[in-house]
């Protein structure tokens, strides 16, 4: 089985989601099923069908999260001494065309959240940053063309 690399924060987020699905959502779905059953004939009961579908999707997500959480390997930034852009690193960049500065944290696909500045190491930008260090210029081919960035800083 393939290991999944996550930060402690990413692990805790998935674990909280799993607990919510198990404890809160299961109970709500169970209540919806009971309410739909109380209405009588379930053979043509749209509420019952919707609740059963929600139950199946919830159980599927629970199984998916349980599987992923058993394969997690937590990345501890204190253990990483490299000045290279690696999983878990914060990378400050300068766009060489616009002069704009930006900062991204390199994370796994499960943790990626562009609005929070977390990009996946499998994304075009994340993939090209891996292994590079401060002062290096990277060229990243994206559908819109080629992006050129200077790495200003790599931190943990």
PyMOL commands that set and color helices and strands:
alter all, ss='L'
color gray80, all
select helices_A, chain A and resi 8-38+46-70+77-79+114-116+124-129
alter helices_A, ss='H'
color red, helices_A
select strands_A, chain A and resi 4-7+72-75+90-95+101-107+118-120+137-142+145-155
alter strands_A, ss='S'
color yellow, strands_A
deselect
rebuild
show_as cartoon
